[in-house]
Amino acid sequence: MKINERFLELKDSYLFAKVGQKTAEYRAAHPEKKVIKLSIGDVTRPLAPAVVRAMQKAVGEMSQKETFKGYGPDRYCYGYASLLESIKGSYRRKNVALSSDEIFISDGAKSDLGNILDLFAQDNLVLVPDPVYPVYVDTNIMGGRRIVYADATEENGFLPMPDERIKADLIYICSPNNPTGAAYTCEQLKVWVDYALKRNAVILYDAAYEYFIEEDGLARSIYEVEGARECAIEFCSFSKTAGFTGVRCGYTVVPKELVRSGASLNRLWARRQSTKFNGVSYISQMGAAAVFTEEGEREIRENIGYYKRNAERIAKMLRDLNLFYTGGKNSPYLWLKCPKGMDSWGFFDYLLENANVVGTPGSGFGKNGDGFFRLTAFGDADETEEACARIKKLFI
């Protein structure tokens, strides 16, 4: 028996586990201190009433023999018809037409972003931005693929563009980006699409934060870009859109036009999911189906507005301190340059010990993240206001 030794190449601890451990140790040593977390991207607002009612109705159906649901539809990797129609309606409002069998229901974008690699050979060259969401890197290390990085820096606004010298096969793009909050315009994404088509590459497009976009000209789906259906797979989640971090539901779009080596990736993904995945619970799916109704969208936008006001509070504090930052306007994350030349973990410790505020060190997202720091707007409004006051007091 042999283990997959590529796991030994991973860092000893997942970034957010290390942040959580250091925070817990500080709290244990200082129980009298009120520690405010602006670190992990977990939501704090309750589910929208329309979603709760839909889930309660689903629970009631599960209690009656006549309406009880076991396994999902025959092609259960696609989900229930009401949810698929709801998602298709959301895309139509973005001027994107999808068929039901191009949508695959999952338990969240994070799972699918790793699982999709089952479709691709080990010797593909993978391009990821740096800094980057750790899952993109770790899952490819586990699979033994070679990774190259697209440098996202202060100079390019943390939005790297294609380098023709790099012959990438798989390309990860997250927009609005986690951790930097930066978002690509449709014109910028067209350059990436043209690059992928020229290379016969596949873009793995993480759109988990698209509902935070408010500026015109920014893409809410890569399929708004001409040619993207021939080269891109899109991953979406209800976690940040509708507060489903504890409910678990997402969806992945694999267009039928996406063909490589003579094989339909849509059919390959359907085959993979029907073999390895038993679907998302009926109760979760019915709650998700209510998200994109007229009432549901109004209510979830109220919650998103709550988080965006938190983001503006943090942004104002950073402007008052004259600190460089990206994000906040079209994203729940703010990516700031550490003051006084501090490194990322040094600033983490300084902020925790002197302001009792927890953020996420940028170096945990890659080498280009060193000297930067991520704050999240997903916290309680009063606590966010207090955290901003503490940080401001610390540096004025």
C-alpha positions in Angstrom: 0.0 0.0 0.0 1.3 3.5 -0.9 -0.2 6.9 -0.1 -0.5 9.7 -2.6 2.7 11.4 -1.7 1.7 14.6 -3.4 -0.3 15.4 -0.2 3.0 15.7 1.5 3.8 18.6 -0.8 0.9 20.6 0.7 1.5 23.2 3.4 1.1 21.8 6.9 -2.1 23.7 7.6 -4.9 25.2 5.4 -4.7 29.0 5.6 -8.0 29.5 7.4 -7.3 26.7 9.9 -4.1 28.5 10.9 -6.0 31.8 11.3 -8.6 30.0 13.4 -6.0 28.3 15.6 -4.1 31.5 16.3 -7.4 33.3 17.1 -8.5 30.6 19.4 -5.1 30.6 21.2 -5.3 34.4 21.7 -8.9 34.2 23.0 -8.0 31.4 25.5 -5.1 33.5 26.8 -7.2 36.7 26.9 -10.8 35.8 27.8 -11.5 39.3 28.9 -10.9 40.7 25.4 -13.6 41.1 22.8 -12.1 39.8 19.5 -13.9 40.8 16.3 -13.4 38.6 13.2 -13.2 40.2 9.8 -11.3 37.2 8.4 -13.2 34.2 7.1 -15.7 34.8 4.4 -18.7 33.3 6.3 -22.0 35.1 6.2 -23.8 36.4 9.3 -27.3 37.4 8.0 -30.1 34.9 8.3 -31.7 33.3 5.3 -34.2 35.3 3.3 -37.8 34.7 4.4 -38.8 33.4 0.9 -36.0 30.8 1.2 -37.1 29.8 4.7 -40.7 29.4 3.6 -39.7 27.2 0.7 -37.5 25.0 2.9 -40.3 24.7 5.5 -42.7 23.6 2.8 -40.2 21.1 1.5 -39.7 19.7 5.1 -43.5 19.3 5.3 -43.5 17.4 2.0 -40.9 15.1 3.3 -43.2 14.2 6.2 -46.0 12.9 4.0 -45.9 9.6 2.0 -47.5 11.2 -1.0 -44.9 14.0 -1.4 -41.8 12.3 0.2 -38.6 12.5 -1.9 -35.8 10.0 -1.9 -33.1 10.1 -4.5 -33.4 13.1 -6.9 -34.5 13.0 -10.5 -33.3 10.2 -12.8 -30.5 12.4 -13.9 -30.1 13.7 -10.4 -26.8 15.4 -11.1 -28.9 18.1 -12.8 -31.2 18.8 -9.9 -35.0 19.4 -9.7 -36.7 21.1 -12.5 -37.9 24.1 -10.4 -34.3 24.9 -9.4 -33.0 24.6 -12.9 -35.7 26.9 -14.2 -34.9 29.4 -11.5 -31.2 29.4 -12.4 -32.0 29.7 -16.1 -34.2 32.7 -15.4 -31.3 34.3 -13.5 -29.0 33.8 -16.5 -31.7 35.2 -18.9 -31.6 38.4 -17.0 -27.9 38.5 -17.8 -28.8 37.9 -21.5 -27.4 34.4 -21.3 -29.4 31.4 -22.5 -28.8 28.0 -21.0 -30.5 24.6 -21.4 -31.4 22.6 -18.3 -28.9 19.9 -19.1 -26.0 22.4 -19.1 -26.6 23.1 -15.4 -25.3 20.7 -12.7 -26.4 21.2 -9.1 -23.8 20.7 -6.4 -23.1 21.3 -2.7 -21.0 24.4 -3.6 -18.4 25.9 -5.9 -15.5 24.8 -3.8 -16.2 21.1 -4.3 -16.7 21.4 -8.0 -13.6 23.5 -8.5 -11.6 20.6 -7.2 -13.7 17.7 -8.6 -13.7 19.1 -12.2 -10.1 18.1 -12.4 -11.2 14.5 -12.8 -11.9 15.3 -16.4 -8.4 16.5 -17.3 -5.1 14.6 -17.7 -2.3 15.0 -15.2 0.1 16.5 -17.7 -2.0 19.6 -18.4 -0.3 22.9 -17.5 -2.4 24.8 -15.0 -2.4 28.6 -14.8 -3.6 30.3 -11.6 -3.3 33.9 -10.5 -1.1 34.8 -7.5 -2.5 35.7 -5.0 -5.2 33.1 -5.3 -7.9 31.1 -3.4 -5.8 28.2 -2.0 -8.2 25.5 -3.3 -7.1 26.1 -6.9 -3.5 25.4 -6.0 -3.9 22.6 -3.4 -6.2 20.4 -5.6 -3.8 20.5 -8.5 -0.9 19.7 -6.2 -2.9 16.7 -5.0 -3.4 15.7 -8.6 0.3 16.1 -9.5 -0.2 18.8 -12.1 2.4 21.4 -12.9 1.3 24.9 -11.9 2.4 28.3 -13.3 1.3 31.6 -11.9 -0.1 34.8 -13.4 1.3 37.6 -11.3 -1.5 39.8 -9.8 0.2 42.9 -8.4 -0.5 46.4 -7.3 0.8 47.6 -10.7 -1.8 45.7 -12.7 -4.6 46.3 -10.2 -4.5 42.6 -9.3 -6.0 41.7 -12.6 -3.3 39.9 -14.6 -3.8 39.4 -18.4 -2.6 36.5 -20.6 1.1 36.0 -21.3 1.4 34.5 -24.8 4.7 32.9 -23.7 2.8 30.6 -21.3 1.1 27.7 -23.0 -1.6 27.0 -20.4 -4.1 24.2 -20.7 -6.3 25.0 -17.7 -6.9 28.6 -16.5 -8.4 29.6 -13.2 -10.2 33.0 -13.1 -12.2 34.3 -10.1 -14.1 37.6 -10.7 -14.8 39.4 -8.5 -11.7 37.9 -7.1 -11.1 36.2 -3.8 -8.9 37.5 -2.1 -8.3 40.9 -3.8 -11.9 41.9 -4.6 -10.8 43.1 -8.1 -13.2 42.4 -11.0 -12.6 42.0 -14.7 -14.4 44.0 -17.4 -16.1 42.2 -20.2 -13.4 43.5 -22.5 -10.6 42.1 -20.3 -12.4 38.7 -20.2 -12.6 38.7 -24.0 -8.8 38.8 -24.1 -8.7 35.7 -21.8 -11.4 33.9 -23.9 -9.4 34.6 -27.1 -6.3 33.3 -25.5 -8.0 30.1 -24.4 -9.6 29.5 -27.8 -6.2 30.0 -29.5 -4.6 27.5 -27.0 -7.5 25.1 -27.1 -7.4 25.6 -23.3 -10.3 25.5 -20.8 -11.1 28.4 -18.4 -12.4 27.4 -15.0 -14.4 30.5 -14.0 -15.3 31.1 -10.4 -18.3 33.4 -10.3 -19.2 32.9 -6.6 -19.4 36.7 -5.9 -21.1 37.9 -9.0 -24.1 39.2 -7.1 -21.9 41.8 -5.5 -21.1 43.5 -8.8 -22.7 46.9 -9.2 -20.6 48.7 -11.8 -21.6 48.6 -15.5 -19.1 46.9 -17.8 -18.2 44.2 -15.4 -19.2 40.6 -16.3 -21.5 38.7 -14.0 -21.1 35.6 -16.2 -18.2 34.7 -18.5 -20.9 33.7 -21.0 -21.6 37.3 -21.6 -18.4 37.2 -23.6 -18.5 36.0 -27.2 -16.8 32.6 -27.6 -16.8 31.7 -23.9 -19.3 28.8 -24.4 -16.5 27.0 -26.4 -13.8 27.3 -23.7 -15.2 28.0 -20.3 -16.9 26.2 -17.3 -18.6 28.4 -14.8 -18.9 27.7 -11.1 -21.5 29.4 -9.0 -22.6 29.2 -5.4 -25.6 30.2 -3.2 -23.2 30.5 -0.2 -22.5 34.2 -0.6 -25.4 35.1 -2.9 -28.1 33.8 -0.5 -26.3 32.9 2.8 -26.1 29.2 2.1 -22.8 28.5 3.8 -24.6 26.3 6.3 -27.2 25.0 3.8 -24.9 24.0 0.9 -26.0 24.4 -2.7 -24.3 25.6 -5.8 -24.2 24.9 -9.5 -21.8 24.5 -12.3 -22.4 25.3 -16.0 -20.8 23.1 -18.7 -21.9 24.3 -22.2 -22.5 21.7 -24.8 -20.2 23.5 -27.2 -17.3 22.7 -25.0 -15.5 19.8 -26.7 -11.9 18.7 -26.3 -10.2 15.7 -27.9 -13.4 14.9 -29.7 -15.3 14.5 -26.4 -18.1 16.6 -24.9 -17.1 17.9 -21.5 -20.7 18.3 -20.7 -21.3 14.5 -21.1 -18.1 13.6 -19.3 -19.1 15.8 -16.3 -22.5 14.2 -16.3 -20.9 10.8 -16.2 -18.5 11.8 -13.5 -21.3 13.2 -11.3 -23.7 10.3 -11.8 -20.9 8.0 -10.6 -19.4 10.0 -7.7 -22.2 12.3 -6.5 -25.7 11.6 -5.1 -27.0 15.1 -5.4 -28.0 17.9 -3.1 -30.9 17.4 -0.6 -34.4 18.2 -1.8 -34.8 20.7 1.1 -31.7 22.7 0.1 -32.7 22.7 -3.6 -36.2 24.0 -2.9 -34.7 26.8 -0.8 -32.3 27.6 -3.6 -35.1 27.6 -6.1 -36.7 30.5 -4.1 -33.6 32.6 -4.3 -34.1 33.8 -7.9 -37.8 34.5 -7.6 -38.9 38.1 -7.6 -39.5 38.1 -3.9 -36.3 36.1 -3.2 -34.1 38.3 -5.2 -35.4 41.4 -3.5 -34.7 39.9 -0.1 -31.3 38.5 -0.8 -30.3 41.9 -2.3 -31.3 43.5 1.0 -28.8 41.1 2.8 -26.1 41.8 0.1 -26.8 45.6 0.7 -26.1 45.1 4.4 -22.7 43.5 3.6 -21.9 46.2 1.0 -22.5 48.9 3.7 -20.0 47.1 5.9 -17.6 47.1 2.9 -18.1 50.9 2.6 -17.4 51.4 6.3 -14.1 49.5 5.9 -13.2 51.3 2.7 -13.8 54.7 4.4 -11.5 53.7 7.2 -8.8 52.6 4.8 -9.2 55.9 2.8 -8.9 57.9 6.1 -5.7 56.1 6.8 -4.5 56.7 3.3 -3.9 53.0 2.7 -3.9 51.4 -0.7 -6.7 48.8 -1.2 -8.7 47.1 -3.9 -12.2 45.6 -3.7 -15.1 46.6 -1.5 -17.3 48.1 -4.2 -18.0 45.0 -6.3 -16.9 42.5 -3.8 -17.3 41.6 -0.1 -13.5 41.6 0.3 -11.1 44.5 0.8 -7.4 43.8 0.0 -5.2 46.4 1.7 -1.5 47.1 1.7 -0.1 46.5 5.2 0.9 49.8 6.9 4.5 50.7 8.0 6.0 48.1 5.7 4.8 45.2 7.8 4.6 41.7 6.4 1.2 39.9 6.3 1.6 37.7 9.4 3.3 40.5 11.3 0.3 42.7 10.6 -2.0 39.9 11.6 -0.4 39.5 15.0 -0.1 43.3 15.5 -3.8 43.8 14.7 -4.9 40.9 16.9 -2.8 41.9 19.9 -3.4 45.7 19.7 -6.9 46.1 18.2 -8.3 42.6 18.9 -9.4 42.4 15.3 -8.8 39.3 13.1 -8.2 39.5 9.3 -6.5 37.1 6.8 -2.8 37.4 6.0 -2.3 38.0 2.2 0.8 35.8 2.1 -1.5 32.8 2.7 -2.9 33.4 -0.8 0.6 33.3 -2.5 3.9 35.1 -2.7 2.4 38.2 -4.3 0.1 38.5 -1.3 2.9 39.1 1.2 2.7 42.6 2.5 -1.1 42.6 1.9 -4.1 41.7 4.1 -7.7 40.7 3.5 -10.7 42.0 5.4 -14.2 40.8 4.9 -17.5 42.7 5.0 -19.5 39.6 6.0 -19.6 40.5 9.7 -22.1 42.2 12.0 -22.6 45.9 11.2 -22.0 47.1 14.8 -18.9 44.9 15.2 -17.6 46.0 11.8 -18.0 49.7 12.9 -16.2 49.0 16.1 -13.4 47.1 14.4 -12.9 50.0 12.0 -12.7 52.5 14.9 -10.2 50.3 16.7 -8.0 50.0 13.6 -8.2 53.7 12.9 -7.3 54.6 16.4 -4.3 52.3 16.1 -2.8 54.2 13.2 -3.8 57.8 13.6 
